[in-house]
Amino acid sequence: MADHPVDEKLPALKMATTGLQHVAAMYAGVVAPPLIVGAAIGLTATDLTFLTGACLFTAGLATFLQTLGIWRIGARLPFVNGVTFAGVAPMTAIVASTEDKSDALPIIFGAVIVAGLLGFIAAPFFSKAVRFFPPVVTGTVITLIGISLLPVAFGWAQGPDPAAHEYGSATNLGLAAVTLLIVLLLRRFTTGFVKQIAVLLGLVAGTLIAIPFGATDFGPVADAAVIGFPTPFHFGAPQFQAAAIISLCVVMVVSMTESTADMLALGEIVDRPADEKTIAAGLRADTLGSAVSPLFNGFMCSAFAQNIGLVAMTRIRSRYVVATGGGFLVLMGLCPMAASLIAVVPRPVLGGAGVVLFGSVAASGIQTLVRAGLDKDNNVLIVAVSLAVGIIPITAPEFYHAFPETARIVLDSGISTGCVAAVLLNLVFNHLGNKDAQDVTHPMEAGEEITGATRAA
């Protein structure tokens, strides 16, 4: 019996180039949290570079754990793991409340270790929630993942610094548009291997085109060291403070919710549906990776949704490709100069490619919803309300401004709130009470059934 595409081992060159595509797609997401937290602490340029490299290194280790797996740890799906952005706000709040800034990172690391270990223990119980994720719920969540990621691509397209005068300039938007066009042309008019690495080729071409416009900065390569190892506890031994631990335990719950949704989404895309056992193993990898990460000066890790779009678009489903990407991440953590090569890619170029990647996730969600049975009124309502709840943080970022900071960690995650709404609505409409209302009706005329003739009209 032939191996499932998820377990397929590709030729070395194809493995390397497609693995590098995954790194390029998620690089900015991995380095942003340490840059933000490090800047809040006031780290020197040397320490900031060290912290960023440590996060790349630990992201690679977590990716190995997720894709290759050991024992009952790892979903063994083409999943990239990296620093979760959900922890940025709580970590900066911890920094702000710490009088001696040199204690900030040890306090954060201590909280991450505890949250990771507690999450590891809770993983098998958390995974039982998979029974509450039928296609109408998973399709809604997958769509929300794509919609939630698109603003990231739009932000990248405008430039790296919102305070800069060239942010959103015609040059930046033009570079994003050209990169998008190159990717689309390669996908349309090429075949085979070239078609599958269209995103990587688009990033390379976009970077070269950006050189005459001064948008490509090779300074990081010239300044980077060739070798550097993330020395354990470089910033001091972990410290354990109750308030910080509680805050990051909340983040861990949010992260586990999003990872569950991501695993369900990826399982649909690669034709290996994620069952309860797979989700438990995947959550163990997330949480164990998070618990080990602070040893090497890294932050909490979780599955990266942006790479799901790359799998959906290229149809390369091998987990070994993503494991190769994890190898590149480890290499970057050990070789700052290698990490700086990815940093050369201008943010607008990443934005142009991101439109394709993240839009592909939303399209996969729509495909799942089509199979979920949208000819039923109950399902239409579930999707309509859940999508509306999920896009609140995107369309109205200050909507929950009056809520406590701890509550906003959850509420400001559209994926989490939309997921919870979809699960609860599915329970109410499809499992409790009267389930007779099966036909789609006009939302303003509850009793009028839409017939085939009406649809044709």
C-alpha positions as CSV (number, residue, x, y, z in Angstrom):
1,M,0.0,0.0,0.0
2,A,1.4,3.4,-1.0
3,D,2.1,5.9,1.7
4,H,-0.4,8.6,2.4
5,P,0.8,12.0,0.8
6,V,1.3,13.3,4.4
7,D,4.0,10.6,5.0
8,E,5.7,10.9,1.6
9,K,9.4,11.7,1.4
10,L,10.2,13.9,-1.6
11,P,13.5,14.3,-3.4
12,A,16.1,16.3,-1.5
13,L,16.0,19.4,-3.7
14,K,12.2,19.5,-3.7
15,M,12.2,19.0,0.1
16,A,14.6,21.8,0.7
17,T,12.9,24.4,-1.6
18,T,9.4,23.7,-0.4
19,G,10.6,23.6,3.2
20,L,12.1,27.0,2.7
21,Q,8.8,28.3,1.4
22,H,7.2,27.4,4.7
23,V,10.0,29.3,6.6
24,A,9.5,32.4,4.4
25,A,5.8,32.3,5.0
26,M,6.1,32.3,8.7
27,Y,9.4,34.1,9.4
28,A,7.8,37.5,10.1
29,G,5.3,36.0,12.5
30,V,8.1,34.3,14.5
31,V,10.4,37.3,14.9
32,A,7.7,39.9,15.6
33,P,6.9,38.8,19.2
34,P,10.5,38.8,20.5
35,L,11.2,42.1,18.7
36,I,8.1,43.7,20.4
37,V,8.8,42.3,23.8
38,G,12.5,42.9,23.6
39,A,11.9,46.6,22.6
40,A,9.5,47.0,25.5
41,I,12.2,45.7,27.9
42,G,14.9,47.9,26.3
43,L,17.2,45.2,25.3
44,T,20.4,46.1,23.5
45,A,20.7,45.3,19.8
46,T,22.9,42.3,20.6
47,D,20.5,40.8,23.2
48,L,17.5,41.5,20.8
49,T,19.3,39.6,18.1
50,F,20.0,36.8,20.5
51,L,16.3,36.6,21.6
52,T,15.1,36.5,18.0
53,G,17.5,33.8,17.2
54,A,16.4,31.8,20.2
55,C,12.8,32.0,19.2
56,L,13.7,30.7,15.7
57,F,15.7,27.9,17.2
58,T,12.8,26.8,19.6
59,A,10.3,27.1,16.8
60,G,12.4,24.6,14.8
61,L,12.5,22.2,17.7
62,A,8.7,22.5,18.3
63,T,8.2,21.9,14.5
64,F,10.2,18.7,14.7
65,L,8.1,17.6,17.7
66,Q,4.9,18.3,15.8
67,T,5.8,16.8,12.4
68,L,8.0,13.9,13.3
69,G,6.6,13.2,16.7
70,I,7.8,10.9,19.6
71,W,5.5,8.5,21.5
72,R,2.1,10.2,21.7
73,I,3.5,13.6,21.1
74,G,3.0,15.3,17.7
75,A,0.1,15.4,15.3
76,R,2.4,14.1,12.5
77,L,0.8,16.5,10.1
78,P,2.6,19.2,8.0
79,F,2.4,21.8,10.8
80,V,4.8,24.6,11.5
81,N,5.1,25.7,15.1
82,G,6.3,29.0,16.2
83,V,5.9,31.8,18.8
84,T,2.2,32.6,19.3
85,F,1.3,36.2,18.9
86,A,-1.5,35.8,21.4
87,G,1.1,36.1,24.2
88,V,2.5,39.5,23.1
89,A,0.0,41.7,25.0
90,P,0.2,39.8,28.3
91,M,4.0,39.6,28.0
92,T,4.3,43.3,27.4
93,A,1.9,43.9,30.4
94,I,4.3,41.8,32.5
95,V,7.2,43.9,31.3
96,A,5.3,47.1,32.2
97,S,4.5,45.8,35.7
98,T,8.0,44.7,36.5
99,E,10.1,47.3,38.3
100,D,13.5,45.8,37.5
101,K,13.3,45.2,33.7
102,S,16.1,42.6,34.0
103,D,13.6,40.4,35.8
104,A,11.0,40.6,33.1
105,L,12.2,37.8,30.8
106,P,12.8,35.4,33.7
107,I,9.3,36.0,35.0
108,I,7.9,35.5,31.5
109,F,9.9,32.3,31.0
110,G,8.7,30.9,34.4
111,A,5.1,31.6,33.5
112,V,5.5,29.9,30.1
113,I,7.0,26.8,31.6
114,V,4.1,26.4,34.1
115,A,1.5,27.1,31.4
116,G,3.1,24.6,29.1
117,L,3.3,21.9,31.6
118,L,-0.4,22.4,32.7
119,G,-1.4,22.4,29.0
120,F,0.5,19.2,28.5
121,I,-1.5,17.5,31.3
122,A,-4.8,19.0,30.0
123,A,-4.2,18.0,26.3
124,P,-6.1,14.6,26.3
125,F,-9.1,16.2,28.0
126,F,-9.1,19.2,25.8
127,S,-8.9,17.0,22.7
128,K,-12.3,15.5,23.5
129,A,-13.9,18.7,22.2
130,V,-13.4,17.3,18.6
131,R,-16.8,15.8,18.8
132,F,-18.2,19.3,18.8
133,F,-16.5,20.2,15.5
134,P,-18.7,18.9,12.6
135,P,-18.1,20.4,9.1
136,V,-20.4,23.4,9.7
137,V,-18.1,24.4,12.7
138,T,-14.8,23.5,11.1
139,G,-15.7,25.2,7.8
140,T,-16.6,28.3,9.7
141,V,-13.4,28.3,11.7
142,I,-11.2,27.6,8.7
143,T,-12.8,30.5,6.9
144,L,-12.2,32.7,9.9
145,I,-8.6,31.7,10.1
146,G,-8.1,32.9,6.5
147,I,-10.1,36.1,7.1
148,S,-8.2,36.8,10.3
149,L,-4.8,36.4,8.6
150,L,-5.6,38.7,5.6
151,P,-5.1,41.9,7.5
152,V,-1.6,40.7,8.4
153,A,-0.8,40.5,4.6
154,F,-2.4,43.9,4.0
155,G,-0.2,45.4,6.8
156,W,2.9,43.8,5.3
157,A,2.0,45.2,1.9
158,Q,2.1,48.7,3.3
159,G,5.6,48.4,4.8
160,P,7.4,47.4,8.0
161,D,6.9,50.6,10.0
162,P,3.4,52.2,10.4
163,A,5.1,55.4,11.6
164,A,7.3,55.8,8.5
165,H,6.4,58.3,5.8
166,E,6.6,55.6,3.1
167,Y,4.1,53.3,4.9
168,G,1.4,52.6,2.4
169,S,3.2,54.3,-0.4
170,A,2.6,53.6,-4.1
171,T,6.0,52.0,-4.2
172,N,5.3,49.5,-1.3
173,L,1.8,48.7,-2.6
174,G,3.3,48.3,-6.1
175,L,5.9,45.8,-4.9
176,A,3.2,43.8,-3.2
177,A,1.0,43.8,-6.3
178,V,3.9,42.8,-8.6
179,T,4.8,39.9,-6.2
180,L,1.2,38.8,-6.2
181,L,1.1,39.0,-10.0
182,I,4.3,36.9,-10.3
183,V,2.9,34.2,-8.0
184,L,-0.3,34.1,-10.0
185,L,1.4,33.9,-13.4
186,L,3.7,31.1,-12.2
187,R,0.7,29.2,-10.8
188,R,-1.2,29.7,-14.1
189,F,1.4,29.2,-16.7
190,T,3.9,26.7,-15.2
191,T,3.7,23.1,-14.2
192,G,5.2,20.5,-11.9
193,F,8.0,21.6,-9.5
194,V,8.1,25.2,-10.6
195,K,4.4,25.6,-10.0
196,Q,4.7,24.1,-6.5
197,I,7.4,26.6,-5.5
198,A,5.7,29.6,-7.1
199,V,5.5,31.4,-3.7
200,L,9.3,31.0,-3.1
201,L,10.1,32.2,-6.6
202,G,7.7,35.1,-6.2
203,L,9.5,36.2,-3.0
204,V,12.9,36.0,-4.7
205,A,11.7,37.9,-7.8
206,G,10.0,40.5,-5.6
207,T,13.1,41.0,-3.5
208,L,15.2,41.5,-6.6
209,I,12.7,44.0,-8.1
210,A,12.7,45.9,-4.8
211,I,16.5,46.6,-4.9
212,P,16.4,49.6,-7.3
213,F,13.6,51.1,-5.1
214,G,15.8,50.9,-2.0
215,A,13.3,48.6,-0.3
216,T,15.8,45.7,0.1
217,D,18.2,46.1,3.1
218,F,21.2,43.8,3.1
219,G,22.5,45.4,6.3
220,P,21.3,42.5,8.5
221,V,23.4,40.0,6.5
222,A,26.6,42.1,6.8
223,D,26.1,42.7,10.5
224,A,25.1,39.1,11.5
225,A,27.5,36.6,13.1
226,V,28.1,33.3,11.4
227,I,27.6,31.1,14.5
228,G,25.6,31.7,17.7
229,F,24.0,29.2,20.1
230,P,21.0,30.2,22.4
231,T,22.8,29.5,25.7
232,P,20.3,28.1,28.2
233,F,18.9,30.7,30.6
234,H,20.9,33.5,29.0
235,F,18.7,36.1,30.6
236,G,18.6,34.4,34.1
237,A,16.9,31.5,35.8
238,P,13.1,31.4,35.5
239,Q,11.1,33.2,38.2
240,F,7.5,32.2,39.1
241,Q,5.0,34.8,39.9
242,A,1.3,34.0,40.3
243,A,-0.2,36.9,38.3
244,A,2.1,36.2,35.3
245,I,1.4,32.5,35.4
246,I,-2.4,33.0,35.4
247,S,-2.1,35.5,32.5
248,L,-0.1,33.1,30.3
249,C,-2.3,30.1,31.3
250,V,-5.2,32.0,29.8
251,V,-3.1,32.5,26.7
252,M,-2.4,28.8,26.6
253,V,-6.1,28.0,26.6
254,V,-6.6,30.4,23.7
255,S,-3.6,28.9,21.9
256,M,-4.9,25.3,22.4
257,T,-8.3,26.4,21.0
258,E,-6.7,27.9,17.9
259,S,-4.4,24.9,17.5
260,T,-7.4,22.5,17.7
261,A,-9.1,24.5,14.9
262,D,-5.9,24.6,12.9
263,M,-5.4,20.8,13.1
264,L,-9.0,20.2,12.1
265,A,-8.5,22.6,9.1
266,L,-5.2,21.0,8.0
267,G,-6.7,17.5,8.4
268,E,-9.4,18.5,5.9
269,I,-6.9,20.0,3.5
270,V,-4.5,17.0,3.5
271,D,-7.4,14.4,3.5
272,R,-6.4,13.0,6.8
273,P,-9.1,14.2,9.2
274,A,-7.8,15.0,12.7
275,D,-9.4,12.7,15.2
276,E,-9.4,13.0,19.0
277,K,-6.1,11.0,19.2
278,T,-4.4,13.3,16.6
279,I,-5.5,16.5,18.3
280,A,-4.3,15.2,21.8
281,A,-0.9,14.4,20.3
282,G,-0.7,17.7,18.5
283,L,-1.7,19.7,21.7
284,R,1.0,17.7,23.6
285,A,3.6,18.9,21.0
286,D,2.4,22.5,21.3
287,T,2.5,22.5,25.1
288,L,5.7,20.5,25.6
289,G,7.4,22.7,23.0
290,S,6.2,25.7,25.0
291,A,7.4,24.3,28.3
292,V,10.9,23.5,26.8
293,S,11.2,26.7,24.9
294,P,12.2,29.0,27.8
295,L,15.2,26.7,28.5
296,F,16.7,28.2,25.3
297,N,15.2,31.7,25.9
298,G,12.1,31.2,23.7
299,F,8.5,32.0,24.2
300,M,5.2,30.0,24.0
301,C,4.8,28.0,20.8
302,S,1.7,27.1,18.8
303,A,0.7,26.0,15.3
304,F,1.1,28.6,12.6
305,A,-2.1,29.1,10.6
306,Q,-0.4,30.9,7.8
307,N,1.4,27.8,6.6
308,I,-2.0,26.0,6.2
309,G,-2.5,28.3,3.2
310,L,0.7,27.2,1.6
311,V,-0.3,23.5,2.0
312,A,-3.7,24.3,0.5
313,M,-2.2,26.1,-2.5
314,T,0.7,23.9,-3.4
315,R,-1.0,20.6,-2.5
316,I,2.3,19.4,-1.1
317,R,1.1,17.5,2.0
318,S,4.3,15.9,3.2
319,R,5.0,16.4,6.8
320,Y,8.7,15.8,6.0
321,V,8.7,19.0,3.9
322,V,7.6,21.0,7.0
323,A,10.1,19.1,9.2
324,T,12.8,20.3,6.7
325,G,11.5,23.8,7.3
326,G,12.0,23.1,11.0
327,G,15.6,22.2,10.2
328,F,16.0,25.6,8.5
329,L,14.6,27.3,11.6
330,V,17.1,25.5,13.8
331,L,19.9,26.4,11.5
332,M,18.8,30.1,11.6
333,G,18.8,29.9,15.4
334,L,22.4,28.6,15.3
335,C,23.5,30.8,12.4
336,P,22.3,34.4,12.7
337,M,23.7,35.1,9.2
338,A,21.4,32.5,7.7
339,A,18.4,34.0,9.6
340,S,19.2,37.4,8.2
341,L,18.9,36.1,4.6
342,I,15.1,35.7,5.1
343,A,15.0,39.1,6.9
344,V,16.2,40.6,3.6
345,V,12.8,40.0,1.9
346,P,11.0,43.3,2.1
347,R,7.7,43.3,4.0
348,P,5.6,44.5,1.0
349,V,6.9,41.5,-1.0
350,L,5.8,39.2,1.9
351,G,2.5,41.0,1.8
352,G,1.9,40.2,-1.8
353,A,2.6,36.5,-1.3
354,G,0.5,36.6,1.9
355,V,-2.6,37.5,0.0
356,V,-2.5,34.2,-1.9
357,L,-1.5,32.1,1.1
358,F,-4.1,33.5,3.5
359,G,-6.8,33.8,0.9
360,S,-6.3,30.1,0.2
361,V,-7.1,29.2,3.8
362,A,-10.4,31.1,3.6
363,A,-11.2,29.4,0.3
364,S,-10.6,26.0,1.9
365,G,-13.0,26.9,4.6
366,I,-15.7,27.8,2.1
367,Q,-15.1,24.4,0.4
368,T,-15.8,22.7,3.7
369,L,-18.9,24.8,4.3
370,V,-20.3,23.8,0.9
371,R,-20.0,20.1,2.0
372,A,-21.5,21.0,5.4
373,G,-25.1,21.3,4.2
374,L,-25.9,25.0,3.7
375,D,-29.3,24.0,2.4
376,K,-30.4,23.8,6.1
377,D,-31.6,26.9,7.8
378,N,-29.9,26.0,11.1
379,N,-26.5,25.8,9.4
380,V,-26.9,29.1,7.6
381,L,-27.6,30.8,11.0
382,I,-24.7,29.1,12.6
383,V,-22.3,30.3,9.9
384,A,-23.8,33.8,9.7
385,V,-23.6,34.6,13.4
386,S,-20.2,32.8,14.0
387,L,-18.5,34.7,11.1
388,A,-20.0,38.0,12.4
389,V,-18.6,37.3,15.9
390,G,-15.3,36.2,14.6
391,I,-14.6,39.3,12.4
392,I,-15.4,41.8,15.2
393,P,-11.8,42.1,16.3
394,I,-10.8,42.7,12.6
395,T,-13.4,45.2,11.7
396,A,-13.8,46.9,15.1
397,P,-10.5,46.4,17.0
398,E,-11.7,48.5,20.0
399,F,-15.1,46.8,20.3
400,Y,-14.1,45.1,23.6
401,H,-12.1,48.1,25.0
402,A,-14.3,48.3,28.2
403,F,-13.6,44.7,29.1
404,P,-10.8,43.6,31.5
405,E,-7.4,42.9,29.9
406,T,-7.6,39.2,30.8
407,A,-10.9,38.9,29.0
408,R,-9.6,40.7,26.0
409,I,-6.9,38.1,25.5
410,V,-9.7,35.8,24.5
411,L,-12.2,38.3,23.0
412,D,-9.6,39.9,20.7
413,S,-8.9,36.6,19.0
414,G,-11.5,36.3,16.3
415,I,-10.6,32.7,15.7
416,S,-11.3,31.8,19.3
417,T,-14.5,33.8,19.7
418,G,-15.9,32.6,16.3
419,C,-14.9,29.0,17.2
420,V,-16.7,29.1,20.5
421,A,-19.8,30.8,18.9
422,A,-19.9,28.1,16.2
423,V,-19.7,25.2,18.7
424,L,-22.4,26.7,21.0
425,L,-24.7,27.6,18.1
426,N,-24.3,24.1,16.6
427,L,-25.2,22.6,20.0
428,V,-28.3,24.8,20.3
429,F,-29.6,24.5,16.8
430,N,-28.6,21.0,15.8
431,H,-28.6,19.0,19.1
432,L,-31.0,20.6,21.6
433,G,-34.8,21.0,21.4
434,N,-36.7,21.2,18.1
435,K,-34.5,20.4,15.0
436,D,-37.3,20.4,12.5
437,A,-36.3,23.6,10.7
438,Q,-34.2,22.1,8.0
439,D,-34.8,24.2,4.9
440,V,-33.1,27.5,4.1
441,T,-35.5,30.4,4.5
442,H,-35.1,34.1,3.8
443,P,-33.7,35.7,7.0
444,M,-36.5,38.3,7.1
445,E,-39.3,35.9,6.2
446,A,-38.9,32.8,8.4
447,G,-41.7,30.8,7.0
448,E,-41.0,31.2,3.3
449,E,-39.1,28.2,1.9
450,I,-36.7,28.7,-1.0
451,T,-37.7,26.4,-3.8
452,G,-35.6,25.3,-6.8
453,A,-37.5,27.8,-9.0
454,T,-36.8,30.6,-6.6
455,R,-33.1,29.7,-6.5
456,A,-33.0,29.6,-10.4
457,A,-34.7,33.1,-10.5
